[in-house]
Amino acid sequence: MFKKVLVADDLLSINQGVVSVLDTLKITDVQEVQYCDDAYLKVKKAAQDNEPIELLITDLSYKKDHRNETYTSGEELVKVLKKEHPELKVIVYSVEDRLQRVRTLMNKHNCNAYVCKGRRGLIELNTAINTVYNNDTYLSPQVAAATSPKTNIEIDDFDIILLKQLSLGLSQEGISQHLQKKNLSPYSLSSIEKKINKLKTQFGANNTIHLVSIAKDLGLI
């Protein structure tokens, strides 16, 4: 079992719940932090001292306060640490259950497990720790479809924004105005129409209402 674990969450109450799970697994060398920057520094320092942290358990959302942080989210933290320390095992423990977010963390950032906070969250976390220790990946049941080939549709952040605006009932003209205000491009009506038609083809949607429905079912928005 893991010997050295770092728990990162801005809520101490969540940290304590995670620590209680680690206690049941007889993991005694556990460090806790409430900021992504602190987590990053602890991993770097431990590696420098040849006493590496073996497992990081982190939330995704960190509430901003008076501190100026280099890394302001768990996703940023996972991205940089997995790039610099690919041997580090990482479990994300979050309330976020959008499949696109989970897919990015697992497939792009090489996260080892994704556990959804909830009534069974700590039970699933226990399972995830054991699974990751045995060099396998784990996903909570509600996000297990994130890495399924059936939902592995190539879309980008712009597509998600477009789908979100459609779900809010905006017309193509309204979406164009929204994108222009946000300095996001392309925002021309012709570009938006082409994007929407492409998404309808990708998802096999009959119309925009059907497209939004499919996107919601897949947890993309």
C-alpha positions as CSV (number, residue, x, y, z in Angstrom):
1,M,0.0,0.0,0.0
2,F,1.0,3.6,-0.5
3,K,3.3,4.9,2.3
4,K,3.2,8.7,1.6
5,V,0.1,10.5,0.6
6,L,-0.8,14.2,0.1
7,V,-4.4,15.4,0.4
8,A,-5.4,18.7,-1.1
9,D,-8.8,20.3,-0.6
10,D,-9.7,23.8,0.6
11,L,-12.2,22.5,3.1
12,L,-10.7,20.9,6.2
13,S,-13.8,18.9,6.8
14,I,-13.3,17.1,3.4
15,N,-9.7,16.6,4.2
16,Q,-10.5,14.9,7.5
17,G,-13.0,12.5,5.7
18,V,-10.3,11.5,3.3
19,V,-7.7,11.1,6.1
20,S,-10.2,8.8,7.9
21,V,-10.2,6.5,4.8
22,L,-6.4,6.6,4.7
23,D,-6.4,5.6,8.3
24,T,-8.4,2.5,7.6
25,L,-5.8,1.5,5.0
26,K,-3.1,2.0,7.6
27,I,-1.5,4.8,5.7
28,T,0.2,6.9,8.4
29,D,2.4,9.4,6.4
30,V,-0.4,11.8,5.3
31,Q,0.0,15.5,4.6
32,E,-2.8,18.0,4.2
33,V,-2.9,21.3,2.3
34,Q,-5.6,23.7,1.3
35,Y,-4.0,25.4,-1.6
36,C,-2.8,24.1,-5.0
37,D,0.5,26.0,-4.8
38,D,1.2,24.3,-1.4
39,A,0.5,20.9,-2.9
40,Y,2.8,21.6,-5.8
41,L,5.6,22.7,-3.6
42,K,5.3,19.7,-1.3
43,V,5.5,17.3,-4.2
44,K,8.5,19.1,-5.6
45,K,10.3,19.2,-2.2
46,A,9.6,15.6,-1.4
47,A,11.0,14.5,-4.8
48,Q,14.1,16.7,-4.2
49,D,14.6,15.1,-0.8
50,N,14.3,11.6,-2.4
51,E,11.3,10.9,-0.3
52,P,8.6,11.2,-3.0
53,I,4.9,11.5,-2.4
54,E,3.3,8.5,-4.0
55,L,-0.3,9.5,-4.2
56,L,-2.1,12.9,-4.5
57,I,-5.8,13.1,-3.7
58,T,-7.1,16.5,-4.9
59,D,-10.3,18.4,-5.4
60,L,-10.9,20.4,-8.6
61,S,-12.4,23.6,-7.2
62,Y,-10.6,25.9,-4.8
63,K,-12.2,29.0,-3.5
64,K,-10.2,32.1,-4.2
65,D,-9.1,34.2,-1.2
66,H,-6.4,36.8,-0.3
67,R,-3.6,34.6,-1.6
68,N,-2.2,35.0,-5.1
69,E,-1.9,31.5,-6.5
70,T,0.0,30.2,-9.5
71,Y,-2.3,27.2,-9.7
72,T,-5.9,28.0,-9.0
73,S,-7.6,24.7,-9.7
74,G,-7.1,21.0,-9.2
75,E,-7.0,20.5,-13.0
76,E,-4.1,22.9,-13.4
77,L,-2.3,21.1,-10.5
78,V,-2.9,17.7,-12.0
79,K,-1.7,18.8,-15.4
80,V,1.6,20.2,-14.2
81,L,2.4,17.5,-11.7
82,K,1.7,14.6,-14.1
83,K,3.9,16.3,-16.7
84,E,6.8,16.8,-14.3
85,H,6.3,13.7,-12.2
86,P,4.5,11.1,-14.3
87,E,5.2,8.4,-11.7
88,L,2.9,10.3,-9.2
89,K,-0.5,8.6,-8.8
90,V,-3.4,11.1,-8.8
91,I,-7.0,10.7,-7.6
92,V,-9.4,13.5,-8.2
93,Y,-12.1,13.7,-5.6
94,S,-14.8,16.2,-6.7
95,V,-18.5,17.1,-6.9
96,E,-18.0,17.8,-10.6
97,D,-19.6,15.0,-12.7
98,R,-19.4,16.4,-16.3
99,L,-18.1,13.7,-18.6
100,Q,-16.1,16.0,-20.8
101,R,-14.2,17.3,-17.7
102,V,-13.6,13.7,-16.5
103,R,-12.5,12.6,-20.0
104,T,-9.9,15.4,-20.2
105,L,-8.4,14.6,-16.8
106,M,-8.2,10.9,-17.5
107,N,-7.2,10.8,-21.2
108,K,-5.3,14.1,-21.6
109,H,-3.8,14.7,-18.1
110,N,-3.3,11.0,-17.2
111,C,-5.2,11.1,-14.0
112,N,-5.4,7.6,-12.3
113,A,-8.8,7.8,-10.8
114,Y,-11.9,10.1,-10.6
115,V,-14.2,9.8,-7.6
116,C,-17.4,11.8,-7.2
117,K,-18.1,13.3,-3.8
118,G,-21.4,12.1,-2.4
119,R,-23.1,9.6,-0.1
120,R,-20.8,6.8,-1.3
121,G,-17.9,9.0,-2.0
122,L,-15.6,7.9,0.8
123,I,-16.5,4.2,0.1
124,E,-15.6,4.7,-3.6
125,L,-12.4,6.5,-2.6
126,N,-11.3,3.5,-0.6
127,T,-11.8,1.3,-3.6
128,A,-10.1,3.9,-5.9
129,I,-7.0,4.0,-3.7
130,N,-6.6,0.2,-3.7
131,T,-7.3,0.1,-7.5
132,V,-4.7,2.8,-8.3
133,Y,-2.2,1.1,-6.0
134,N,-2.6,-2.0,-8.2
135,N,-1.8,0.1,-11.3
136,D,-5.3,0.3,-12.6
137,T,-7.7,3.2,-13.1
138,Y,-11.0,3.9,-11.3
139,L,-14.0,5.9,-12.2
140,S,-17.1,6.5,-10.0
141,P,-20.2,4.7,-11.6
142,Q,-21.9,8.0,-12.5
143,V,-18.9,9.1,-14.7
144,A,-17.8,5.7,-15.9
145,A,-19.0,6.5,-19.4
146,A,-16.4,9.2,-19.7
147,T,-13.8,6.9,-21.2
148,S,-16.2,4.7,-23.1
149,P,-15.7,4.6,-26.9
150,K,-19.4,5.3,-27.4
151,T,-19.0,8.8,-25.8
152,N,-15.5,9.5,-27.0
153,I,-16.5,12.3,-29.3
154,E,-13.8,14.8,-30.2
155,I,-15.0,18.2,-29.2
156,D,-13.2,21.3,-27.9
157,D,-13.8,24.0,-25.3
158,F,-15.4,26.2,-28.0
159,D,-17.9,23.5,-28.8
160,I,-18.8,23.2,-25.1
161,I,-19.4,27.0,-25.0
162,L,-21.6,26.8,-28.1
163,L,-23.6,23.9,-26.7
164,K,-24.1,25.7,-23.4
165,Q,-25.5,28.8,-25.1
166,L,-27.8,26.7,-27.2
167,S,-29.0,25.0,-24.0
168,L,-29.9,28.5,-22.6
169,G,-32.2,29.1,-25.6
170,L,-30.0,31.6,-27.5
171,S,-30.5,32.0,-31.2
172,Q,-27.5,31.9,-33.5
173,E,-27.5,35.7,-33.6
174,G,-27.7,35.8,-29.8
175,I,-24.7,33.4,-29.6
176,S,-22.8,35.5,-32.1
177,Q,-23.3,38.6,-29.9
178,H,-22.4,36.7,-26.7
179,L,-19.1,35.4,-28.3
180,Q,-18.2,38.9,-29.6
181,K,-18.7,40.4,-26.1
182,K,-16.5,37.7,-24.6
183,N,-13.8,38.3,-27.4
184,L,-14.2,34.6,-28.5
185,S,-13.9,33.7,-32.1
186,P,-15.1,32.7,-34.6
187,Y,-18.3,34.6,-33.9
188,S,-19.7,35.3,-37.3
189,L,-23.2,33.8,-38.0
190,S,-21.8,31.7,-40.9
191,S,-19.1,30.2,-38.6
192,I,-21.6,29.5,-35.8
193,E,-24.0,27.8,-38.3
194,K,-21.2,25.6,-39.6
195,K,-20.1,24.7,-36.1
196,I,-23.7,23.7,-35.1
197,N,-24.2,21.6,-38.2
198,K,-20.9,19.9,-37.6
199,L,-21.9,19.1,-34.0
200,K,-25.3,17.8,-35.2
201,T,-23.5,15.4,-37.6
202,Q,-21.1,14.3,-34.9
203,F,-23.8,13.5,-32.4
204,G,-26.4,12.2,-34.9
205,A,-28.8,14.9,-33.8
206,N,-31.9,15.8,-35.9
207,N,-32.1,19.4,-34.8
208,T,-30.6,21.8,-32.2
209,I,-33.0,20.7,-29.5
210,H,-32.0,17.1,-30.0
211,L,-28.4,18.1,-30.0
212,V,-28.7,19.8,-26.6
213,S,-30.6,16.8,-25.3
214,I,-27.8,14.4,-26.3
215,A,-25.1,16.8,-24.9
216,K,-26.9,16.8,-21.6
217,D,-27.3,13.1,-21.5
218,L,-23.6,12.7,-22.1
219,G,-22.8,15.1,-19.3
220,L,-21.1,17.6,-21.6
221,I,-23.2,20.5,-20.3
